[in-house]
Amino acid sequence: MAKKKYLKTENVFKFLNVLASSAILLFSFVSLVVGIKYRDKIIRKFSSGTYERPTSPFEPYQNEYRLNKPERFSGREMDKIWAKKILKGGYILHFRHAEREKWIDVEKYDSLESDVHMNGKNGTRYAEDDYFSKAVCLNSRGKVQARAIGEHLENISFPIGYIISSPSCRARQTSALAFGKYSRLDRNLVHAGPYTEEIGKRTKILRNLYLGLPILEGKNTIVSAHNGVIMPQMFDNSDSIPKMIELEEGGFYVISAKNGKLFLEHEFDHFRSFIRHFYER
């Protein structure tokens, strides 16, 4: 009797499993048919709306294709204002290096270049001549990108004064190709990944480093470094800066240093967001 009851229960479970599987298949089929039928409407719905302009100057200028036509053609007004401001000099511009190959364990190669050598604390191993060059140097596109940045800057007579670089190959190459040189190297400009350190101490070191950079009259000081160097807590206006900020390769931050205070003023997430404002048609 118990066996018959068990078999009956088992049959019920099998039936429910078949029913559930059939329902899932039916739902998937209906979704596919509806998706195909209304595909164009769905695409238009999500691609034709106007993009809400970011209120923070540190908001990356993404999804540009979603802007309405006037904004798409003119760029951000905020970018235009700051592009003209820095043309007069007087700021620190923190550039993220140009494009490199993406190695998931790049940190261990960065520490080899910046620390495992006999060229002094702020020296470099010059990895472009070493076996791990592809891990830490610019790739072929990055070299083209850096040279193009340099040509654009030269074309608009952009005022460049003092230049400091991370010892990393990709930062040095960006500096040489885009800005023509670098004045000195500093190990503190290597991103945080390769090291063990205390964040409060690092914040203080970086703040003092940037406050101590010389800014020549009518010129901009250039920092050629990495994405993971700049932190909101370095700045006196940290309350107005998002907790997470980052640049695309070749993008840069505008920083002001006045009377012992440091301010993060603006972000050009991509170099194109800056340079487009000097070419009109």
N, C-alpha and C positions, 0 to 999 in steps of 0.2 A: 504493500500500500504506500509506504514511504517512498519506494523507488518510483512508482507511478507519479506521485506528487512532485518529486524532484525533476523527472523528465518533463512534466507539464510546465514547471517553472522555467526550466532551461529553454523550452520552446518559446515561451513568452519573451524571454530575454533576446533570443535570436530574432524574433519578429520585430521587437523594438529597435534592435541594431539595424536591421534591414530598412525599417521605416525611417530611421534617423539618417542613414546614408542616402536614401532616396531623396529626402528633403534637402540635404546639403547639395546634392547634384542638381536638383531642380532650381534651388536658389542661385547656384553658380551659373546655370544656363540662362536664367532670367536676367541676372546681373550683366552677363556678357552681351545679351541681346540689347538690353537697355543702354549699356555703355556704348555699343557700336552705333545705335540709333541716334543718341544724343551727344556723341563724342564732340562734334564741332561746336555745339552750344556750350558744352562744359569748358572746352578750351577757350572759347571767346570770353566766357564769364570770368575766368581767372587771368586772362592776359590783357583785357581791354580796359580794366579799371585803372584809375589814377593811383599812383603810389603816394602814400602819405609822407610828406617831407620830414626827415628827422629833425627834431628840435635841438638835439645836442650836436655840437661840431665834431664830436668824437664818434658819431654813428657812422659806420662804414656805408659808403654810397653804393649799395647793392641793388640788384634787380632794376637796373637802369632802363631796361626795355619796357618796364611797366609805368614809367613816367608818362604824363600827358605830353603832347607834342612840344609846346613851348619850353617846358622844363627840360625835356630830353635834348633839345637843341641848344639850350643856353647853359646847362649845367647848374650847379647849386650857386645861388647868389653869395652864400657864405664862403664858398671856395674862391669865388671871384674876388671878394673883398680881401681875403688873406693872401691871395696870389699877388695882388698889387702891393699890399703892405710889405711883404718880405722882399719885394724887388728893391726896396729902399735900404735894406740891411738892418742890422741891429738885433738879430735873433739867433738862437741855436736851433739848427735843423738836424733832427735825429733820423737818419735814413736807415731803413732795413736794406740789407744787401740785395743784389739782384739774384736771379734764379740759380738754384743749384739742383743737383740730383737729390732725390729724396731717399736717404738711407735711414732706416728706422732706428739704428743705433749710432747716429752721428755723434752723440755726446762723447763716446769713448775716443773717437778720432779727434774731436776738438780738444780734448785734454792732452792728447799726445802732442798736438801742434803747439798749444799754449804753455805746456808745463814740462814736457819731456825733451829738454834741450839744454844747451849750455850758453844760451844767448841772453841771459839776464831775466829778471822777474817779469818785465813787460816786453820781453823779446818774443820771437816766433821761431818755429822750426822750418818755416818756409815749405809748407806741405806741397806746394805746386811742383816741387822737385822730389817728392817722396812717394812711396808705394801706395799711400792712401789718398792721393790727390783728388780722386773722383768723389770721395766722401765729403770733403770739406771745401773744395774750390767751386767756382762758378762752372756751370755747364756751358755748352756752346751758345745756347739761347741767352743765358745770363750775361755772357760777354757782349753779345750784340745789344742786349737790353741796357747794360751799363754805358756802352759807347753812345747809344742813342740818347740816353739821359744827358750825357756830357755835351753832345752836339746841340741839343735843345737849349741847355743852359747857356752855352756859348752864344747861340743865336739871339737870345733875348738879353745878352750882356748881364747875366745874373751875377750879383756881387758875392764872391766867395773869399773868405779870409783864412782864418785858422782852421786846420783840418786834423781831427784825431780819429783813429781807427782801432777797432778790435784787432788783436794779433791774428785772428782767423783768416785763412786764405781768401775766402769769399768776400769778407769785408774789405780786406786790403786791395783785392782786385777791383772791387766796385769803386773804391776810392781812387785808385790809379786811373781806371778807364773813364769814370764819370767826372772826376774833379781834377785829374791830372797829377795828384800827389797826395801825401799825407804828412803832417808835421811830426806826429809821434804816435806811438802805440800804447794802449793801456789794457792790461789783462782784465781789469774790472768791467770792461765792455764786452767780454764774452758772456753769452747768455747763461742762465742759472743752471742748466741741465748737467754740465760735466762736474759740478762741485757739490760738496757738503758744506753748508753755511747757515748762519742764523739770519732770518729775514730782516729783523730789525737792524742788525749791524750792516747788512748789505744795503738796505735802504739809506742809511746814514752815509755810507761810503759813496754811493751813487749821487746822492743829493749834493754832497760836498764837491764831488768831481765836476758836476755840471755847473755849480755855482762858481767854481774856480776857473772855468774855461774863459780864455780871453775872447772878447768880441771887438774886433777892430771897427773903427768908425766907418759907417757906410757899408759894412760888409756883414755877411752871415757866417757864423761858425758852423762847420759841418762835423757831425758825428756819423761815422760809417760803422754800423754795428749790426745788431740782431733784433728779432721780434721780442724776445723775452728779457729785455734789459729794462725798458721803461715800465714803472709801476706807479699807479695813482698816488700811493702814499708818499712818494717823493716830493709831491707838490703842495704848495700852500692853498691851492684851490681844489684839493682832493675831494671835497664834498660834492663838487659839481661834475666829477669825472666818473663814468661807469666803472664798476669793479673789474670788468674784463675789457681790455682794449688790445687791439692787435692791428698790424699792418700787413698788407700784401707785399711781396718782394718788389722793392723799388719804391714803395710808399714812404712817407716821412711825417714826423711830428714837428710842429712849430712850438718852440719853448722860449719863454722870456725869463731873464734873470736880472732882477733889479733890487737894489738896496737889501741884499741878503735874502731875498725871497725868490722862489722858483715857481713859475706858472706854466702849466700845459695849456697852450692857447688854441691850437687847432690840429686837426688830423687830415692829411691827404692820404687816404687809404691806398689809392693807386697814384702813380706819377701822372697819369693821364688826367686825373681830376684837377691837377695843378696846371699843367702845360696847355691844356685846351683853351684857357682864357687869354692866351697870347696869339691865338690864330683866329682871325675873324674872316668871314666871307658873306 
